[in-house]
Amino acid sequence: MDDSIPRAITKLKNEFVRAYNGHSLLREILPLSHSKYLPIDDDMLQALHRFAAANSIYVRSYDLEISGIACKVYEGDINSYWLSSKKYDTSYQPFYPTWMLSAFALAHGAKSLGFDQLVDVGSGDGRIAYCGKLLGMESHGVEIDHQLAQLQNSISSATGVSYSAIRADATRFDYGTLKLSRPMFFISGLPEMGEMLADSVIKQVSLIKSLRHSAGFNFMGSHIMKSFSRDKTGWGWGNVIVSHDLEHAGTITLPTLWTIDQVVDTAYVYTRFK
């Protein structure tokens, strides 16, 4: 799959890290307009800016030029949402958002692989589902936390970008009610932490006869395996991929909140039923 946009985003992130002199834990950038460096249409970029402006996790913003590209820096705080998201027994990873640009690239990747629908499992503030809707996909966000589900609805109302934000336990939700035909499921959980969530969702989806050969699953992986990692294959998801009879469809590398100060960013692994 084409990784030109992810590579450009990662390069821009590295330039931003060198230029940034603030102290905010949550910090990211969005170009103000289309450029050859990062070929995302102006209308899409403006929609991403509207998402950030409507999102209460961002508390300040300012303009900054990065490598000759006019950008806006967004700084914020996720502490209250992070704490709230930890209180559920089936919450396998607290709220840590990927970058807005990364969310766009993830949805774009799913669409480029031929998927028509996007289901973000553990959707947080809804940024991946939001981007899927921008790209013309049918989008759903499944989020167990009440505050985050409310935040999604608030952003959707403020921006006019409407998608299905569902407050539910993703491990028990009946995905058959969504009447899907060719969906990509984004699983919110790093290797090992998100394995139980992934197993639960994949098993439920596999019970839907019409999706047994048409659904795809995206996993947040790692390029660097720790010495004690149980699974060092498939970016940390090799055993899950094999056990559920999935095939690898592509991998892209993108910036996330948890890799902002790291040289190597997060691997996102696209798979689908064989």
C-alpha positions as CSV (number, residue, x, y, z in Angstrom):
1,M,0.0,0.0,0.0
2,D,1.1,3.6,-0.6
3,D,2.9,5.0,2.4
4,S,3.8,8.4,1.0
5,I,1.4,10.4,3.3
6,P,2.5,8.5,6.4
7,R,6.2,9.0,5.6
8,A,5.6,12.7,5.1
9,I,3.7,13.0,8.4
10,T,6.5,11.2,10.2
11,K,9.1,13.5,8.7
12,L,7.1,16.5,9.7
13,K,6.8,15.2,13.2
14,N,10.6,14.8,13.5
15,E,11.1,18.4,12.3
16,F,8.5,19.6,14.8
17,V,10.2,17.8,17.7
18,R,13.4,19.6,16.9
19,A,11.7,23.0,16.7
20,Y,9.3,22.6,19.7
21,N,10.4,24.4,22.9
22,G,7.2,24.0,24.9
23,H,6.4,21.7,27.8
24,S,2.9,20.3,27.0
25,L,2.5,16.5,27.1
26,L,-0.1,16.6,24.3
27,R,1.4,18.5,21.4
28,E,0.9,18.1,17.7
29,I,0.7,20.1,14.5
30,L,-1.5,20.6,11.5
31,P,-0.4,22.3,8.3
32,L,-2.5,25.4,7.4
33,S,-2.8,24.5,3.8
34,H,-2.0,21.9,1.1
35,S,1.6,21.6,0.0
36,K,3.8,19.3,-2.1
37,Y,5.4,18.2,1.1
38,L,2.1,16.8,2.5
39,P,-0.5,16.4,-0.2
40,I,-3.7,16.6,1.8
41,D,-6.5,18.7,0.3
42,D,-7.2,22.1,1.9
43,D,-10.8,21.2,2.7
44,M,-9.6,18.1,4.6
45,L,-7.0,20.1,6.5
46,Q,-9.6,22.7,7.5
47,A,-11.9,20.0,8.7
48,L,-9.1,18.7,10.9
49,H,-8.5,22.2,12.3
50,R,-12.3,22.4,13.1
51,F,-12.0,19.1,14.9
52,A,-9.1,20.4,17.0
53,A,-10.9,23.7,17.7
54,A,-14.0,21.8,18.9
55,N,-12.1,19.4,21.0
56,S,-11.8,20.3,24.7
57,I,-8.5,18.3,25.2
58,Y,-6.7,21.1,23.4
59,V,-6.3,24.2,25.5
60,R,-4.1,26.5,23.3
61,S,-2.8,26.8,19.8
62,Y,-0.3,29.0,17.9
63,D,1.2,29.3,14.4
64,L,4.7,27.9,13.7
65,E,6.6,27.4,10.5
66,I,8.2,23.9,10.2
67,S,10.5,23.2,7.2
68,G,9.0,26.1,5.3
69,I,5.4,24.9,6.0
70,A,3.0,27.1,7.8
71,C,1.5,25.0,10.6
72,K,-0.6,25.4,13.7
73,V,0.6,23.8,17.0
74,Y,-2.1,22.4,19.3
75,E,-1.3,21.8,22.9
76,G,-3.5,20.1,25.4
77,D,-4.2,18.0,28.5
78,I,-5.8,14.5,28.6
79,N,-5.5,13.8,32.3
80,S,-9.2,13.9,33.2
81,Y,-10.1,11.7,30.2
82,W,-7.2,9.4,30.8
83,L,-8.3,8.8,34.4
84,S,-11.9,8.4,33.5
85,S,-11.0,5.8,30.8
86,K,-9.1,3.6,33.3
87,K,-12.1,2.8,35.5
88,Y,-13.7,0.1,33.4
89,D,-12.8,-3.6,33.7
90,T,-12.8,-4.1,30.0
91,S,-10.8,-1.0,29.2
92,Y,-7.5,-2.5,28.0
93,Q,-5.7,0.7,27.3
94,P,-6.4,4.2,28.8
95,F,-7.1,7.1,26.4
96,Y,-3.9,8.0,24.5
97,P,-4.8,9.7,21.2
98,T,-2.9,9.2,18.0
99,W,-2.0,12.4,16.1
100,M,-4.8,14.0,14.1
101,L,-2.7,13.7,10.9
102,S,-2.1,10.1,11.8
103,A,-5.8,9.5,12.2
104,F,-6.4,10.9,8.7
105,A,-3.7,8.6,7.3
106,L,-5.2,5.6,9.0
107,A,-8.6,6.2,7.5
108,H,-7.1,7.0,4.2
109,G,-5.2,3.7,4.3
110,A,-8.4,1.7,5.0
111,K,-10.2,3.4,2.1
112,S,-7.3,2.8,-0.3
113,L,-7.5,-0.9,0.5
114,G,-11.1,-1.0,-0.7
115,F,-13.0,-0.8,2.6
116,D,-16.2,1.1,2.7
117,Q,-16.9,1.3,6.4
118,L,-14.8,2.1,9.4
119,V,-15.4,1.0,13.0
120,D,-13.1,2.5,15.6
121,V,-13.1,0.2,18.6
122,G,-12.1,2.1,21.7
123,S,-12.6,5.3,19.8
124,G,-11.5,7.9,22.4
125,D,-12.4,11.3,21.1
126,G,-13.5,9.8,17.8
127,R,-10.7,11.2,15.6
128,I,-10.3,8.1,13.4
129,A,-14.0,7.7,12.8
130,Y,-14.2,11.5,12.1
131,C,-11.6,11.2,9.4
132,G,-13.3,8.2,7.9
133,K,-16.5,10.2,7.5
134,L,-14.5,13.1,5.9
135,L,-13.2,10.6,3.4
136,G,-16.7,9.4,2.5
137,M,-16.7,6.2,4.5
138,E,-19.6,5.1,6.8
139,S,-18.0,5.6,10.2
140,H,-18.8,4.2,13.7
141,G,-17.0,4.8,17.0
142,V,-17.5,2.4,19.9
143,E,-16.4,3.9,23.2
144,I,-17.1,2.6,26.7
145,D,-16.3,5.8,28.6
146,H,-19.2,8.2,29.1
147,Q,-17.0,11.4,29.1
148,L,-15.3,10.4,25.9
149,A,-18.6,9.4,24.2
150,Q,-20.0,12.8,25.2
151,L,-16.9,14.5,23.8
152,Q,-17.4,12.7,20.4
153,N,-21.0,13.9,20.2
154,S,-20.0,17.4,21.1
155,I,-17.3,17.6,18.4
156,S,-19.6,16.0,15.9
157,S,-22.3,18.7,16.6
158,A,-19.8,21.6,16.5
159,T,-18.2,20.5,13.3
160,G,-21.2,19.2,11.4
161,V,-19.4,16.0,10.7
162,S,-21.9,13.3,11.7
163,Y,-21.0,9.7,12.4
164,S,-22.3,7.0,14.7
165,A,-20.7,7.5,18.2
166,I,-21.8,4.5,20.2
167,R,-21.3,4.2,24.0
168,A,-20.9,0.5,24.6
169,D,-18.5,-2.2,25.8
170,A,-16.7,-3.2,22.6
171,T,-16.2,-6.7,23.9
172,R,-19.9,-7.3,24.2
173,F,-21.4,-5.0,21.5
174,D,-23.4,-6.7,18.7
175,Y,-21.7,-5.6,15.5
176,G,-24.4,-7.2,13.5
177,T,-26.7,-4.3,14.3
178,L,-24.5,-2.0,12.2
179,K,-25.4,-3.9,9.0
180,L,-21.8,-3.7,7.7
181,S,-20.6,-5.1,4.4
182,R,-16.9,-4.3,4.0
183,P,-15.6,-2.8,7.2
184,M,-12.2,-2.1,8.6
185,F,-12.1,-2.4,12.4
186,F,-9.4,-0.3,14.2
187,I,-8.4,-2.0,17.5
188,S,-7.3,0.5,20.2
189,G,-4.7,-1.4,22.1
190,L,-1.0,-2.0,21.9
191,P,0.5,-5.5,21.7
192,E,-0.4,-7.7,24.7
193,M,-2.5,-4.9,26.3
194,G,-5.0,-5.0,23.5
195,E,-4.9,-8.7,22.8
196,M,-8.1,-9.6,24.8
197,L,-10.0,-6.7,23.1
198,A,-8.8,-7.8,19.7
199,D,-9.7,-11.5,20.3
200,S,-13.2,-10.5,21.6
201,V,-14.0,-8.3,18.6
202,I,-12.6,-10.6,15.9
203,K,-14.6,-13.6,17.4
204,Q,-17.8,-11.6,17.3
205,V,-17.2,-10.3,13.8
206,S,-16.4,-13.8,12.6
207,L,-19.8,-15.0,13.7
208,I,-21.4,-12.6,11.2
209,K,-21.6,-14.7,8.1
210,S,-21.5,-11.8,5.6
211,L,-18.3,-10.5,7.1
212,R,-16.2,-13.7,7.3
213,H,-14.4,-12.9,4.1
214,S,-14.9,-9.1,3.9
215,A,-13.8,-7.6,7.2
216,G,-10.4,-6.1,8.0
217,F,-8.7,-5.3,11.3
218,N,-6.0,-2.7,12.1
219,F,-3.7,-3.2,15.0
220,M,-1.4,-0.7,16.8
221,G,1.9,-2.5,16.7
222,S,5.5,-1.9,17.6
223,H,8.8,-1.9,15.6
224,I,10.8,-2.5,18.8
225,M,10.1,-5.7,20.8
226,K,11.0,-5.8,24.5
227,S,13.0,-8.8,25.7
228,F,10.0,-10.1,27.7
229,S,7.4,-9.6,24.9
230,R,5.4,-12.8,24.4
231,D,5.0,-12.2,20.7
232,K,7.9,-10.8,18.7
233,T,6.3,-11.4,15.3
234,G,3.9,-9.4,13.2
235,W,4.8,-6.1,15.0
236,G,3.6,-7.8,18.2
237,W,0.4,-9.2,16.7
238,G,1.7,-12.3,14.8
239,N,-0.1,-14.8,17.1
240,V,-3.4,-13.0,16.8
241,I,-3.1,-12.8,13.0
242,V,-2.4,-16.5,12.7
243,S,-4.9,-17.7,15.3
244,H,-7.8,-15.8,13.6
245,D,-6.7,-16.8,10.0
246,L,-6.0,-13.2,9.0
247,E,-3.7,-12.1,6.2
248,H,-1.4,-9.1,6.3
249,A,-2.6,-6.2,4.0
250,G,0.0,-3.6,4.8
251,T,1.8,-1.7,7.5
252,I,2.4,2.1,7.9
253,T,4.3,4.0,10.6
254,L,2.8,7.1,12.2
255,P,3.3,9.5,15.1
256,T,1.3,9.0,18.3
257,L,1.2,10.7,21.7
258,W,3.3,7.9,23.2
259,T,6.1,8.1,20.6
260,I,6.4,11.9,20.3
261,D,9.9,11.9,21.8
262,Q,11.0,8.6,20.3
263,V,13.0,8.0,17.1
264,V,10.7,5.1,16.0
265,D,7.0,5.8,15.8
266,T,4.0,3.4,16.0
267,A,3.4,0.6,13.4
268,Y,-0.2,0.3,12.3
269,V,-0.9,-3.2,10.9
270,Y,-3.7,-3.7,8.4
271,T,-5.0,-7.2,8.1
272,R,-8.1,-8.9,6.7
273,F,-9.9,-12.3,6.7
274,K,-8.5,-14.7,4.2
